[in-house]
Amino acid sequence: MPIIKSAKKRVKTTQKATARNAKTKKSLRGSIKSFLKKPTSASHKKAQSDLDKAAKKGLVHKNKVARKKKQLSASAKKAGVKPSASTKKTVAKKPTRKAPAKKAAPKKPAVKKAPAKKK
C-alpha cells in the first residue's frame, strides 16, 4: 500500500480508469458477438461505433480497429447485410459565406519634397 499522498491518489484514479475501461471493452466484445450471431445493419453500426470509441479512448490500437472493422464489413457483406446510410462516410458540404468586402480607405496624394538646393 502506498504511503505518499500522491501515490494514494494515483491508486484511486487507476482503479476508476480500470473500471471504466473494462466497461468499454465488455460493451465492445458484446456488440461484436451480437453482430456475429445475428448480422443486421443496426448491429453492424453499433459494433463499428464501439470499435471507434475504444480506439478514441486508447483501449485498442487504431490499426487493430481498422482490421476489425474490415472483418466486420466482410462478414456483413457475406451475410448479405446492406450497410445503412449512416455507416458510410458522407461529408456534407457546409455553405460557405463570403466575408463582406472591406472598404478601402481613400488614398491621400503623396506629398512631394522640394529638391535640395545646391549652393
Secondary structure, DSSP 8 states (H G I E B T S, - for coil): ---SHHHHHHHHHHHHHHHHHHHHHHHHHHHHHHHHHS--HHHHHHHHHHHHHHHHHTSS-HHHHHHHHHHHHHHHHHHT----TTTS-------------------------------
